[in-house]
Amino acid sequence: MRRILIVVDMQKDFIDGALGTMEAQAIVNPVIEKMGTYDKSDIYVTRDTHGEEYLQTAEGRKLPVVHCVKNTEGWRLHPQIEKRAEPAHIIDKPSFGSLELMELLCRENKKQSLEIELVGLCTDICVVSNALLLKAAMPENTIRVDAGCCAGVTVKSHRAALLTMEMCQIEIVGTL
């Protein structure tokens, strides 16, 4: 069984930038510590990635806060997280969930059974989206989320997302 860690959207705009929160800032060190327990080749990192036209997109019309525009400071990963990631394992995603990541891990799962753990931001948007995509694609695999290494838009929505994932047979570990 190969253990995979997915670090979701640990970017400046979500940590202490345009959409940053104290809760997001509080998980940075635990996420870095968690990354240290995995082989670098088994860590995948996602980056929320938008263009200059973000406000004209469906997402931008519902969340009119410009964030994670490619090649801006807010789009960049936290430096310590980027340092611990293989450049080839950083996946830019234009939406909440990454089909590219799901397809890549499905191919890897055919070679060797995977156990997948997710951490990062935001629990209630991108973490839950990716966890559900992975569970739908690989229903027999263990998909786990470390609640102590995630933060949501609000504490309430973080807890709601954890409950939703648990109801969909995604294992929840760690403390809220």
Chimera marker file (.cmm) of the C-alpha trace (Angstrom):
<marker_set name="trace">
<marker id="1" x="0.000" y="0.000" z="0.000" r="1" g="1" b="0" radius="0.5"/>
<marker id="2" x="1.443" y="3.348" z="-1.071" r="1" g="1" b="0" radius="0.5"/>
<marker id="3" x="0.608" y="6.345" z="1.134" r="1" g="1" b="0" radius="0.5"/>
<marker id="4" x="-0.128" y="9.599" z="-0.727" r="1" g="1" b="0" radius="0.5"/>
<marker id="5" x="-0.528" y="13.068" z="0.773" r="1" g="1" b="0" radius="0.5"/>
<marker id="6" x="-2.462" y="15.769" z="-1.065" r="1" g="1" b="0" radius="0.5"/>
<marker id="7" x="-1.827" y="19.320" z="0.132" r="1" g="1" b="0" radius="0.5"/>
<marker id="8" x="-4.681" y="21.484" z="-1.107" r="1" g="1" b="0" radius="0.5"/>
<marker id="9" x="-4.234" y="25.169" z="-1.979" r="1" g="1" b="0" radius="0.5"/>
<marker id="10" x="-1.781" y="26.280" z="0.721" r="1" g="1" b="0" radius="0.5"/>
<marker id="11" x="-1.362" y="29.604" z="-1.057" r="1" g="1" b="0" radius="0.5"/>
<marker id="12" x="-0.758" y="33.111" z="0.205" r="1" g="1" b="0" radius="0.5"/>
<marker id="13" x="-4.223" y="34.381" z="-0.746" r="1" g="1" b="0" radius="0.5"/>
<marker id="14" x="-5.850" y="31.639" z="1.365" r="1" g="1" b="0" radius="0.5"/>
<marker id="15" x="-3.410" y="31.862" z="4.271" r="1" g="1" b="0" radius="0.5"/>
<marker id="16" x="-2.900" y="35.575" z="4.897" r="1" g="1" b="0" radius="0.5"/>
<marker id="17" x="-3.896" y="37.283" z="1.660" r="1" g="1" b="0" radius="0.5"/>
<marker id="18" x="-7.197" y="38.239" z="0.023" r="1" g="1" b="0" radius="0.5"/>
<marker id="19" x="-9.144" y="35.343" z="1.607" r="1" g="1" b="0" radius="0.5"/>
<marker id="20" x="-6.815" y="34.539" z="4.516" r="1" g="1" b="0" radius="0.5"/>
<marker id="21" x="-7.989" y="33.668" z="8.015" r="1" g="1" b="0" radius="0.5"/>
<marker id="22" x="-6.410" y="33.091" z="11.423" r="1" g="1" b="0" radius="0.5"/>
<marker id="23" x="-7.528" y="29.448" z="11.174" r="1" g="1" b="0" radius="0.5"/>
<marker id="24" x="-5.666" y="29.057" z="7.871" r="1" g="1" b="0" radius="0.5"/>
<marker id="25" x="-2.542" y="30.605" z="9.365" r="1" g="1" b="0" radius="0.5"/>
<marker id="26" x="-2.793" y="28.207" z="12.319" r="1" g="1" b="0" radius="0.5"/>
<marker id="27" x="-2.543" y="25.078" z="10.134" r="1" g="1" b="0" radius="0.5"/>
<marker id="28" x="0.608" y="26.064" z="8.216" r="1" g="1" b="0" radius="0.5"/>
<marker id="29" x="3.068" y="24.466" z="10.657" r="1" g="1" b="0" radius="0.5"/>
<marker id="30" x="0.994" y="21.289" z="11.184" r="1" g="1" b="0" radius="0.5"/>
<marker id="31" x="0.775" y="20.850" z="7.392" r="1" g="1" b="0" radius="0.5"/>
<marker id="32" x="4.545" y="21.295" z="7.057" r="1" g="1" b="0" radius="0.5"/>
<marker id="33" x="5.086" y="18.753" z="9.845" r="1" g="1" b="0" radius="0.5"/>
<marker id="34" x="2.677" y="16.316" z="8.165" r="1" g="1" b="0" radius="0.5"/>
<marker id="35" x="4.566" y="16.675" z="4.877" r="1" g="1" b="0" radius="0.5"/>
<marker id="36" x="7.700" y="15.591" z="6.744" r="1" g="1" b="0" radius="0.5"/>
<marker id="37" x="6.101" y="12.210" z="7.470" r="1" g="1" b="0" radius="0.5"/>
<marker id="38" x="5.719" y="11.408" z="3.753" r="1" g="1" b="0" radius="0.5"/>
<marker id="39" x="8.293" y="10.671" z="1.091" r="1" g="1" b="0" radius="0.5"/>
<marker id="40" x="8.589" y="13.733" z="-1.166" r="1" g="1" b="0" radius="0.5"/>
<marker id="41" x="7.666" y="11.592" z="-4.185" r="1" g="1" b="0" radius="0.5"/>
<marker id="42" x="4.334" y="10.731" z="-2.516" r="1" g="1" b="0" radius="0.5"/>
<marker id="43" x="3.221" y="14.340" z="-1.965" r="1" g="1" b="0" radius="0.5"/>
<marker id="44" x="0.952" y="16.135" z="-4.452" r="1" g="1" b="0" radius="0.5"/>
<marker id="45" x="0.118" y="19.815" z="-4.080" r="1" g="1" b="0" radius="0.5"/>
<marker id="46" x="-2.725" y="21.726" z="-5.701" r="1" g="1" b="0" radius="0.5"/>
<marker id="47" x="-2.796" y="25.413" z="-6.545" r="1" g="1" b="0" radius="0.5"/>
<marker id="48" x="-6.027" y="27.296" z="-7.098" r="1" g="1" b="0" radius="0.5"/>
<marker id="49" x="-5.303" y="29.082" z="-10.379" r="1" g="1" b="0" radius="0.5"/>
<marker id="50" x="-7.297" y="31.877" z="-11.964" r="1" g="1" b="0" radius="0.5"/>
<marker id="51" x="-6.759" y="34.336" z="-14.802" r="1" g="1" b="0" radius="0.5"/>
<marker id="52" x="-7.207" y="38.081" z="-15.005" r="1" g="1" b="0" radius="0.5"/>
<marker id="53" x="-10.831" y="37.492" z="-16.109" r="1" g="1" b="0" radius="0.5"/>
<marker id="54" x="-11.720" y="35.839" z="-12.777" r="1" g="1" b="0" radius="0.5"/>
<marker id="55" x="-14.541" y="38.269" z="-11.917" r="1" g="1" b="0" radius="0.5"/>
<marker id="56" x="-16.289" y="37.363" z="-15.197" r="1" g="1" b="0" radius="0.5"/>
<marker id="57" x="-16.323" y="33.628" z="-14.400" r="1" g="1" b="0" radius="0.5"/>
<marker id="58" x="-19.203" y="31.790" z="-12.715" r="1" g="1" b="0" radius="0.5"/>
<marker id="59" x="-17.100" y="31.474" z="-9.559" r="1" g="1" b="0" radius="0.5"/>
<marker id="60" x="-16.032" y="35.133" z="-9.673" r="1" g="1" b="0" radius="0.5"/>
<marker id="61" x="-19.631" y="36.306" z="-9.930" r="1" g="1" b="0" radius="0.5"/>
<marker id="62" x="-20.519" y="34.367" z="-6.758" r="1" g="1" b="0" radius="0.5"/>
<marker id="63" x="-17.240" y="35.121" z="-4.927" r="1" g="1" b="0" radius="0.5"/>
<marker id="64" x="-16.205" y="38.562" z="-6.208" r="1" g="1" b="0" radius="0.5"/>
<marker id="65" x="-12.816" y="38.604" z="-4.485" r="1" g="1" b="0" radius="0.5"/>
<marker id="66" x="-9.885" y="38.417" z="-6.880" r="1" g="1" b="0" radius="0.5"/>
<marker id="67" x="-7.530" y="35.710" z="-5.626" r="1" g="1" b="0" radius="0.5"/>
<marker id="68" x="-4.915" y="33.214" z="-6.800" r="1" g="1" b="0" radius="0.5"/>
<marker id="69" x="-4.365" y="34.900" z="-10.164" r="1" g="1" b="0" radius="0.5"/>
<marker id="70" x="-1.571" y="32.959" z="-11.861" r="1" g="1" b="0" radius="0.5"/>
<marker id="71" x="1.929" y="34.317" z="-11.295" r="1" g="1" b="0" radius="0.5"/>
<marker id="72" x="0.854" y="36.851" z="-8.643" r="1" g="1" b="0" radius="0.5"/>
<marker id="73" x="2.146" y="36.841" z="-5.070" r="1" g="1" b="0" radius="0.5"/>
<marker id="74" x="-1.233" y="35.598" z="-3.780" r="1" g="1" b="0" radius="0.5"/>
<marker id="75" x="-1.103" y="32.577" z="-6.117" r="1" g="1" b="0" radius="0.5"/>
<marker id="76" x="2.207" y="31.382" z="-4.701" r="1" g="1" b="0" radius="0.5"/>
<marker id="77" x="2.412" y="28.434" z="-2.350" r="1" g="1" b="0" radius="0.5"/>
<marker id="78" x="3.703" y="28.981" z="1.165" r="1" g="1" b="0" radius="0.5"/>
<marker id="79" x="7.519" y="28.855" z="0.696" r="1" g="1" b="0" radius="0.5"/>
<marker id="80" x="8.068" y="25.965" z="3.138" r="1" g="1" b="0" radius="0.5"/>
<marker id="81" x="5.342" y="23.935" z="1.455" r="1" g="1" b="0" radius="0.5"/>
<marker id="82" x="6.686" y="24.646" z="-2.022" r="1" g="1" b="0" radius="0.5"/>
<marker id="83" x="10.166" y="23.626" z="-0.866" r="1" g="1" b="0" radius="0.5"/>
<marker id="84" x="8.845" y="20.220" z="0.241" r="1" g="1" b="0" radius="0.5"/>
<marker id="85" x="7.004" y="19.545" z="-3.035" r="1" g="1" b="0" radius="0.5"/>
<marker id="86" x="8.282" y="17.992" z="-6.251" r="1" g="1" b="0" radius="0.5"/>
<marker id="87" x="7.696" y="20.595" z="-8.990" r="1" g="1" b="0" radius="0.5"/>
<marker id="88" x="6.170" y="17.868" z="-11.194" r="1" g="1" b="0" radius="0.5"/>
<marker id="89" x="3.657" y="17.130" z="-8.419" r="1" g="1" b="0" radius="0.5"/>
<marker id="90" x="2.253" y="20.672" z="-8.232" r="1" g="1" b="0" radius="0.5"/>
<marker id="91" x="-1.071" y="20.760" z="-10.038" r="1" g="1" b="0" radius="0.5"/>
<marker id="92" x="-2.770" y="23.991" z="-11.046" r="1" g="1" b="0" radius="0.5"/>
<marker id="93" x="-6.531" y="23.650" z="-10.912" r="1" g="1" b="0" radius="0.5"/>
<marker id="94" x="-9.037" y="26.124" z="-12.372" r="1" g="1" b="0" radius="0.5"/>
<marker id="95" x="-11.882" y="24.929" z="-10.176" r="1" g="1" b="0" radius="0.5"/>
<marker id="96" x="-12.570" y="23.538" z="-6.718" r="1" g="1" b="0" radius="0.5"/>
<marker id="97" x="-11.780" y="19.905" z="-7.528" r="1" g="1" b="0" radius="0.5"/>
<marker id="98" x="-8.995" y="18.698" z="-9.779" r="1" g="1" b="0" radius="0.5"/>
<marker id="99" x="-9.950" y="16.135" z="-12.416" r="1" g="1" b="0" radius="0.5"/>
<marker id="100" x="-6.291" y="16.066" z="-13.460" r="1" g="1" b="0" radius="0.5"/>
<marker id="101" x="-5.220" y="15.025" z="-9.953" r="1" g="1" b="0" radius="0.5"/>
<marker id="102" x="-7.978" y="12.411" z="-9.727" r="1" g="1" b="0" radius="0.5"/>
<marker id="103" x="-7.029" y="10.875" z="-13.103" r="1" g="1" b="0" radius="0.5"/>
<marker id="104" x="-3.327" y="10.887" z="-12.220" r="1" g="1" b="0" radius="0.5"/>
<marker id="105" x="-3.956" y="9.109" z="-8.911" r="1" g="1" b="0" radius="0.5"/>
<marker id="106" x="-6.312" y="6.604" z="-10.548" r="1" g="1" b="0" radius="0.5"/>
<marker id="107" x="-3.461" y="5.657" z="-12.910" r="1" g="1" b="0" radius="0.5"/>
<marker id="108" x="-1.077" y="5.334" z="-9.952" r="1" g="1" b="0" radius="0.5"/>
<marker id="109" x="-3.657" y="3.228" z="-8.098" r="1" g="1" b="0" radius="0.5"/>
<marker id="110" x="-3.662" y="0.714" z="-10.970" r="1" g="1" b="0" radius="0.5"/>
<marker id="111" x="0.088" y="0.221" z="-10.448" r="1" g="1" b="0" radius="0.5"/>
<marker id="112" x="-0.089" y="0.005" z="-6.652" r="1" g="1" b="0" radius="0.5"/>
<marker id="113" x="-3.019" y="0.418" z="-4.254" r="1" g="1" b="0" radius="0.5"/>
<marker id="114" x="-3.107" y="3.897" z="-2.725" r="1" g="1" b="0" radius="0.5"/>
<marker id="115" x="-4.122" y="5.192" z="0.663" r="1" g="1" b="0" radius="0.5"/>
<marker id="116" x="-4.747" y="8.927" z="0.275" r="1" g="1" b="0" radius="0.5"/>
<marker id="117" x="-4.714" y="11.663" z="2.912" r="1" g="1" b="0" radius="0.5"/>
<marker id="118" x="-5.780" y="15.255" z="2.270" r="1" g="1" b="0" radius="0.5"/>
<marker id="119" x="-4.883" y="18.426" z="4.168" r="1" g="1" b="0" radius="0.5"/>
<marker id="120" x="-5.151" y="22.119" z="3.374" r="1" g="1" b="0" radius="0.5"/>
<marker id="121" x="-7.571" y="24.866" z="2.428" r="1" g="1" b="0" radius="0.5"/>
<marker id="122" x="-10.448" y="25.316" z="2.416" r="1" g="1" b="0" radius="0.5"/>
<marker id="123" x="-12.074" y="22.300" z="4.055" r="1" g="1" b="0" radius="0.5"/>
<marker id="124" x="-15.535" y="23.346" z="2.921" r="1" g="1" b="0" radius="0.5"/>
<marker id="125" x="-14.685" y="24.068" z="-0.710" r="1" g="1" b="0" radius="0.5"/>
<marker id="126" x="-11.572" y="22.562" z="-2.274" r="1" g="1" b="0" radius="0.5"/>
<marker id="127" x="-10.678" y="19.871" z="0.279" r="1" g="1" b="0" radius="0.5"/>
<marker id="128" x="-14.189" y="18.395" z="0.252" r="1" g="1" b="0" radius="0.5"/>
<marker id="129" x="-14.398" y="18.647" z="-3.555" r="1" g="1" b="0" radius="0.5"/>
<marker id="130" x="-11.156" y="16.740" z="-4.068" r="1" g="1" b="0" radius="0.5"/>
<marker id="131" x="-11.902" y="14.173" z="-1.363" r="1" g="1" b="0" radius="0.5"/>
<marker id="132" x="-15.296" y="13.369" z="-2.911" r="1" g="1" b="0" radius="0.5"/>
<marker id="133" x="-13.830" y="13.144" z="-6.431" r="1" g="1" b="0" radius="0.5"/>
<marker id="134" x="-11.203" y="10.692" z="-5.185" r="1" g="1" b="0" radius="0.5"/>
<marker id="135" x="-13.713" y="8.614" z="-3.205" r="1" g="1" b="0" radius="0.5"/>
<marker id="136" x="-16.047" y="8.420" z="-6.220" r="1" g="1" b="0" radius="0.5"/>
<marker id="137" x="-13.168" y="7.325" z="-8.477" r="1" g="1" b="0" radius="0.5"/>
<marker id="138" x="-11.637" y="4.881" z="-5.980" r="1" g="1" b="0" radius="0.5"/>
<marker id="139" x="-14.438" y="3.729" z="-3.668" r="1" g="1" b="0" radius="0.5"/>
<marker id="140" x="-12.448" y="0.821" z="-2.195" r="1" g="1" b="0" radius="0.5"/>
<marker id="141" x="-9.423" y="2.932" z="-1.260" r="1" g="1" b="0" radius="0.5"/>
<marker id="142" x="-8.960" y="4.614" z="2.080" r="1" g="1" b="0" radius="0.5"/>
<marker id="143" x="-9.432" y="8.344" z="1.628" r="1" g="1" b="0" radius="0.5"/>
<marker id="144" x="-8.641" y="10.304" z="4.781" r="1" g="1" b="0" radius="0.5"/>
<marker id="145" x="-8.760" y="13.957" z="5.821" r="1" g="1" b="0" radius="0.5"/>
<marker id="146" x="-6.770" y="15.307" z="8.770" r="1" g="1" b="0" radius="0.5"/>
<marker id="147" x="-9.127" y="17.820" z="10.376" r="1" g="1" b="0" radius="0.5"/>
<marker id="148" x="-6.273" y="19.373" z="12.364" r="1" g="1" b="0" radius="0.5"/>
<marker id="149" x="-4.438" y="20.210" z="9.135" r="1" g="1" b="0" radius="0.5"/>
<marker id="150" x="-7.431" y="21.830" z="7.432" r="1" g="1" b="0" radius="0.5"/>
<marker id="151" x="-9.304" y="25.090" z="7.841" r="1" g="1" b="0" radius="0.5"/>
<marker id="152" x="-12.579" y="26.221" z="6.349" r="1" g="1" b="0" radius="0.5"/>
<marker id="153" x="-14.013" y="29.569" z="5.419" r="1" g="1" b="0" radius="0.5"/>
<marker id="154" x="-15.635" y="29.499" z="8.885" r="1" g="1" b="0" radius="0.5"/>
<marker id="155" x="-15.345" y="27.073" z="11.783" r="1" g="1" b="0" radius="0.5"/>
<marker id="156" x="-18.993" y="26.115" z="11.253" r="1" g="1" b="0" radius="0.5"/>
<marker id="157" x="-18.549" y="25.355" z="7.543" r="1" g="1" b="0" radius="0.5"/>
<marker id="158" x="-15.294" y="23.466" z="8.303" r="1" g="1" b="0" radius="0.5"/>
<marker id="159" x="-17.219" y="21.165" z="10.679" r="1" g="1" b="0" radius="0.5"/>
<marker id="160" x="-20.089" y="20.766" z="8.207" r="1" g="1" b="0" radius="0.5"/>
<marker id="161" x="-17.665" y="19.708" z="5.461" r="1" g="1" b="0" radius="0.5"/>
<marker id="162" x="-16.000" y="17.186" z="7.775" r="1" g="1" b="0" radius="0.5"/>
<marker id="163" x="-19.405" y="15.721" z="8.597" r="1" g="1" b="0" radius="0.5"/>
<marker id="164" x="-20.320" y="15.562" z="4.898" r="1" g="1" b="0" radius="0.5"/>
<marker id="165" x="-17.092" y="13.736" z="4.085" r="1" g="1" b="0" radius="0.5"/>
<marker id="166" x="-17.547" y="11.351" z="6.996" r="1" g="1" b="0" radius="0.5"/>
<marker id="167" x="-21.060" y="10.537" z="5.754" r="1" g="1" b="0" radius="0.5"/>
<marker id="168" x="-19.497" y="9.676" z="2.370" r="1" g="1" b="0" radius="0.5"/>
<marker id="169" x="-17.114" y="7.183" z="4.021" r="1" g="1" b="0" radius="0.5"/>
<marker id="170" x="-14.081" y="9.423" z="4.026" r="1" g="1" b="0" radius="0.5"/>
<marker id="171" x="-12.113" y="8.840" z="7.209" r="1" g="1" b="0" radius="0.5"/>
<marker id="172" x="-11.682" y="11.931" z="9.390" r="1" g="1" b="0" radius="0.5"/>
<marker id="173" x="-8.703" y="12.036" z="11.751" r="1" g="1" b="0" radius="0.5"/>
<marker id="174" x="-7.147" y="14.746" z="13.890" r="1" g="1" b="0" radius="0.5"/>
<marker id="175" x="-8.803" y="17.355" z="16.020" r="1" g="1" b="0" radius="0.5"/>
<marker id="176" x="-11.063" y="20.171" z="14.919" r="1" g="1" b="0" radius="0.5"/>
<link id1="1" id2="2" r="1" g="1" b="0" radius="0.2"/>
<link id1="2" id2="3" r="1" g="1" b="0" radius="0.2"/>
<link id1="3" id2="4" r="1" g="1" b="0" radius="0.2"/>
<link id1="4" id2="5" r="1" g="1" b="0" radius="0.2"/>
<link id1="5" id2="6" r="1" g="1" b="0" radius="0.2"/>
<link id1="6" id2="7" r="1" g="1" b="0" radius="0.2"/>
<link id1="7" id2="8" r="1" g="1" b="0" radius="0.2"/>
<link id1="8" id2="9" r="1" g="1" b="0" radius="0.2"/>
<link id1="9" id2="10" r="1" g="1" b="0" radius="0.2"/>
<link id1="10" id2="11" r="1" g="1" b="0" radius="0.2"/>
<link id1="11" id2="12" r="1" g="1" b="0" radius="0.2"/>
<link id1="12" id2="13" r="1" g="1" b="0" radius="0.2"/>
<link id1="13" id2="14" r="1" g="1" b="0" radius="0.2"/>
<link id1="14" id2="15" r="1" g="1" b="0" radius="0.2"/>
<link id1="15" id2="16" r="1" g="1" b="0" radius="0.2"/>
<link id1="16" id2="17" r="1" g="1" b="0" radius="0.2"/>
<link id1="17" id2="18" r="1" g="1" b="0" radius="0.2"/>
<link id1="18" id2="19" r="1" g="1" b="0" radius="0.2"/>
<link id1="19" id2="20" r="1" g="1" b="0" radius="0.2"/>
<link id1="20" id2="21" r="1" g="1" b="0" radius="0.2"/>
<link id1="21" id2="22" r="1" g="1" b="0" radius="0.2"/>
<link id1="22" id2="23" r="1" g="1" b="0" radius="0.2"/>
<link id1="23" id2="24" r="1" g="1" b="0" radius="0.2"/>
<link id1="24" id2="25" r="1" g="1" b="0" radius="0.2"/>
<link id1="25" id2="26" r="1" g="1" b="0" radius="0.2"/>
<link id1="26" id2="27" r="1" g="1" b="0" radius="0.2"/>
<link id1="27" id2="28" r="1" g="1" b="0" radius="0.2"/>
<link id1="28" id2="29" r="1" g="1" b="0" radius="0.2"/>
<link id1="29" id2="30" r="1" g="1" b="0" radius="0.2"/>
<link id1="30" id2="31" r="1" g="1" b="0" radius="0.2"/>
<link id1="31" id2="32" r="1" g="1" b="0" radius="0.2"/>
<link id1="32" id2="33" r="1" g="1" b="0" radius="0.2"/>
<link id1="33" id2="34" r="1" g="1" b="0" radius="0.2"/>
<link id1="34" id2="35" r="1" g="1" b="0" radius="0.2"/>
<link id1="35" id2="36" r="1" g="1" b="0" radius="0.2"/>
<link id1="36" id2="37" r="1" g="1" b="0" radius="0.2"/>
<link id1="37" id2="38" r="1" g="1" b="0" radius="0.2"/>
<link id1="38" id2="39" r="1" g="1" b="0" radius="0.2"/>
<link id1="39" id2="40" r="1" g="1" b="0" radius="0.2"/>
<link id1="40" id2="41" r="1" g="1" b="0" radius="0.2"/>
<link id1="41" id2="42" r="1" g="1" b="0" radius="0.2"/>
<link id1="42" id2="43" r="1" g="1" b="0" radius="0.2"/>
<link id1="43" id2="44" r="1" g="1" b="0" radius="0.2"/>
<link id1="44" id2="45" r="1" g="1" b="0" radius="0.2"/>
<link id1="45" id2="46" r="1" g="1" b="0" radius="0.2"/>
<link id1="46" id2="47" r="1" g="1" b="0" radius="0.2"/>
<link id1="47" id2="48" r="1" g="1" b="0" radius="0.2"/>
<link id1="48" id2="49" r="1" g="1" b="0" radius="0.2"/>
<link id1="49" id2="50" r="1" g="1" b="0" radius="0.2"/>
<link id1="50" id2="51" r="1" g="1" b="0" radius="0.2"/>
<link id1="51" id2="52" r="1" g="1" b="0" radius="0.2"/>
<link id1="52" id2="53" r="1" g="1" b="0" radius="0.2"/>
<link id1="53" id2="54" r="1" g="1" b="0" radius="0.2"/>
<link id1="54" id2="55" r="1" g="1" b="0" radius="0.2"/>
<link id1="55" id2="56" r="1" g="1" b="0" radius="0.2"/>
<link id1="56" id2="57" r="1" g="1" b="0" radius="0.2"/>
<link id1="57" id2="58" r="1" g="1" b="0" radius="0.2"/>
<link id1="58" id2="59" r="1" g="1" b="0" radius="0.2"/>
<link id1="59" id2="60" r="1" g="1" b="0" radius="0.2"/>
<link id1="60" id2="61" r="1" g="1" b="0" radius="0.2"/>
<link id1="61" id2="62" r="1" g="1" b="0" radius="0.2"/>
<link id1="62" id2="63" r="1" g="1" b="0" radius="0.2"/>
<link id1="63" id2="64" r="1" g="1" b="0" radius="0.2"/>
<link id1="64" id2="65" r="1" g="1" b="0" radius="0.2"/>
<link id1="65" id2="66" r="1" g="1" b="0" radius="0.2"/>
<link id1="66" id2="67" r="1" g="1" b="0" radius="0.2"/>
<link id1="67" id2="68" r="1" g="1" b="0" radius="0.2"/>
<link id1="68" id2="69" r="1" g="1" b="0" radius="0.2"/>
<link id1="69" id2="70" r="1" g="1" b="0" radius="0.2"/>
<link id1="70" id2="71" r="1" g="1" b="0" radius="0.2"/>
<link id1="71" id2="72" r="1" g="1" b="0" radius="0.2"/>
<link id1="72" id2="73" r="1" g="1" b="0" radius="0.2"/>
<link id1="73" id2="74" r="1" g="1" b="0" radius="0.2"/>
<link id1="74" id2="75" r="1" g="1" b="0" radius="0.2"/>
<link id1="75" id2="76" r="1" g="1" b="0" radius="0.2"/>
<link id1="76" id2="77" r="1" g="1" b="0" radius="0.2"/>
<link id1="77" id2="78" r="1" g="1" b="0" radius="0.2"/>
<link id1="78" id2="79" r="1" g="1" b="0" radius="0.2"/>
<link id1="79" id2="80" r="1" g="1" b="0" radius="0.2"/>
<link id1="80" id2="81" r="1" g="1" b="0" radius="0.2"/>
<link id1="81" id2="82" r="1" g="1" b="0" radius="0.2"/>
<link id1="82" id2="83" r="1" g="1" b="0" radius="0.2"/>
<link id1="83" id2="84" r="1" g="1" b="0" radius="0.2"/>
<link id1="84" id2="85" r="1" g="1" b="0" radius="0.2"/>
<link id1="85" id2="86" r="1" g="1" b="0" radius="0.2"/>
<link id1="86" id2="87" r="1" g="1" b="0" radius="0.2"/>
<link id1="87" id2="88" r="1" g="1" b="0" radius="0.2"/>
<link id1="88" id2="89" r="1" g="1" b="0" radius="0.2"/>
<link id1="89" id2="90" r="1" g="1" b="0" radius="0.2"/>
<link id1="90" id2="91" r="1" g="1" b="0" radius="0.2"/>
<link id1="91" id2="92" r="1" g="1" b="0" radius="0.2"/>
<link id1="92" id2="93" r="1" g="1" b="0" radius="0.2"/>
<link id1="93" id2="94" r="1" g="1" b="0" radius="0.2"/>
<link id1="94" id2="95" r="1" g="1" b="0" radius="0.2"/>
<link id1="95" id2="96" r="1" g="1" b="0" radius="0.2"/>
<link id1="96" id2="97" r="1" g="1" b="0" radius="0.2"/>
<link id1="97" id2="98" r="1" g="1" b="0" radius="0.2"/>
<link id1="98" id2="99" r="1" g="1" b="0" radius="0.2"/>
<link id1="99" id2="100" r="1" g="1" b="0" radius="0.2"/>
<link id1="100" id2="101" r="1" g="1" b="0" radius="0.2"/>
<link id1="101" id2="102" r="1" g="1" b="0" radius="0.2"/>
<link id1="102" id2="103" r="1" g="1" b="0" radius="0.2"/>
<link id1="103" id2="104" r="1" g="1" b="0" radius="0.2"/>
<link id1="104" id2="105" r="1" g="1" b="0" radius="0.2"/>
<link id1="105" id2="106" r="1" g="1" b="0" radius="0.2"/>
<link id1="106" id2="107" r="1" g="1" b="0" radius="0.2"/>
<link id1="107" id2="108" r="1" g="1" b="0" radius="0.2"/>
<link id1="108" id2="109" r="1" g="1" b="0" radius="0.2"/>
<link id1="109" id2="110" r="1" g="1" b="0" radius="0.2"/>
<link id1="110" id2="111" r="1" g="1" b="0" radius="0.2"/>
<link id1="111" id2="112" r="1" g="1" b="0" radius="0.2"/>
<link id1="112" id2="113" r="1" g="1" b="0" radius="0.2"/>
<link id1="113" id2="114" r="1" g="1" b="0" radius="0.2"/>
<link id1="114" id2="115" r="1" g="1" b="0" radius="0.2"/>
<link id1="115" id2="116" r="1" g="1" b="0" radius="0.2"/>
<link id1="116" id2="117" r="1" g="1" b="0" radius="0.2"/>
<link id1="117" id2="118" r="1" g="1" b="0" radius="0.2"/>
<link id1="118" id2="119" r="1" g="1" b="0" radius="0.2"/>
<link id1="119" id2="120" r="1" g="1" b="0" radius="0.2"/>
<link id1="120" id2="121" r="1" g="1" b="0" radius="0.2"/>
<link id1="121" id2="122" r="1" g="1" b="0" radius="0.2"/>
<link id1="122" id2="123" r="1" g="1" b="0" radius="0.2"/>
<link id1="123" id2="124" r="1" g="1" b="0" radius="0.2"/>
<link id1="124" id2="125" r="1" g="1" b="0" radius="0.2"/>
<link id1="125" id2="126" r="1" g="1" b="0" radius="0.2"/>
<link id1="126" id2="127" r="1" g="1" b="0" radius="0.2"/>
<link id1="127" id2="128" r="1" g="1" b="0" radius="0.2"/>
<link id1="128" id2="129" r="1" g="1" b="0" radius="0.2"/>
<link id1="129" id2="130" r="1" g="1" b="0" radius="0.2"/>
<link id1="130" id2="131" r="1" g="1" b="0" radius="0.2"/>
<link id1="131" id2="132" r="1" g="1" b="0" radius="0.2"/>
<link id1="132" id2="133" r="1" g="1" b="0" radius="0.2"/>
<link id1="133" id2="134" r="1" g="1" b="0" radius="0.2"/>
<link id1="134" id2="135" r="1" g="1" b="0" radius="0.2"/>
<link id1="135" id2="136" r="1" g="1" b="0" radius="0.2"/>
<link id1="136" id2="137" r="1" g="1" b="0" radius="0.2"/>
<link id1="137" id2="138" r="1" g="1" b="0" radius="0.2"/>
<link id1="138" id2="139" r="1" g="1" b="0" radius="0.2"/>
<link id1="139" id2="140" r="1" g="1" b="0" radius="0.2"/>
<link id1="140" id2="141" r="1" g="1" b="0" radius="0.2"/>
<link id1="141" id2="142" r="1" g="1" b="0" radius="0.2"/>
<link id1="142" id2="143" r="1" g="1" b="0" radius="0.2"/>
<link id1="143" id2="144" r="1" g="1" b="0" radius="0.2"/>
<link id1="144" id2="145" r="1" g="1" b="0" radius="0.2"/>
<link id1="145" id2="146" r="1" g="1" b="0" radius="0.2"/>
<link id1="146" id2="147" r="1" g="1" b="0" radius="0.2"/>
<link id1="147" id2="148" r="1" g="1" b="0" radius="0.2"/>
<link id1="148" id2="149" r="1" g="1" b="0" radius="0.2"/>
<link id1="149" id2="150" r="1" g="1" b="0" radius="0.2"/>
<link id1="150" id2="151" r="1" g="1" b="0" radius="0.2"/>
<link id1="151" id2="152" r="1" g="1" b="0" radius="0.2"/>
<link id1="152" id2="153" r="1" g="1" b="0" radius="0.2"/>
<link id1="153" id2="154" r="1" g="1" b="0" radius="0.2"/>
<link id1="154" id2="155" r="1" g="1" b="0" radius="0.2"/>
<link id1="155" id2="156" r="1" g="1" b="0" radius="0.2"/>
<link id1="156" id2="157" r="1" g="1" b="0" radius="0.2"/>
<link id1="157" id2="158" r="1" g="1" b="0" radius="0.2"/>
<link id1="158" id2="159" r="1" g="1" b="0" radius="0.2"/>
<link id1="159" id2="160" r="1" g="1" b="0" radius="0.2"/>
<link id1="160" id2="161" r="1" g="1" b="0" radius="0.2"/>
<link id1="161" id2="162" r="1" g="1" b="0" radius="0.2"/>
<link id1="162" id2="163" r="1" g="1" b="0" radius="0.2"/>
<link id1="163" id2="164" r="1" g="1" b="0" radius="0.2"/>
<link id1="164" id2="165" r="1" g="1" b="0" radius="0.2"/>
<link id1="165" id2="166" r="1" g="1" b="0" radius="0.2"/>
<link id1="166" id2="167" r="1" g="1" b="0" radius="0.2"/>
<link id1="167" id2="168" r="1" g="1" b="0" radius="0.2"/>
<link id1="168" id2="169" r="1" g="1" b="0" radius="0.2"/>
<link id1="169" id2="170" r="1" g="1" b="0" radius="0.2"/>
<link id1="170" id2="171" r="1" g="1" b="0" radius="0.2"/>
<link id1="171" id2="172" r="1" g="1" b="0" radius="0.2"/>
<link id1="172" id2="173" r="1" g="1" b="0" radius="0.2"/>
<link id1="173" id2="174" r="1" g="1" b="0" radius="0.2"/>
<link id1="174" id2="175" r="1" g="1" b="0" radius="0.2"/>
<link id1="175" id2="176" r="1" g="1" b="0" radius="0.2"/>
</marker_set>
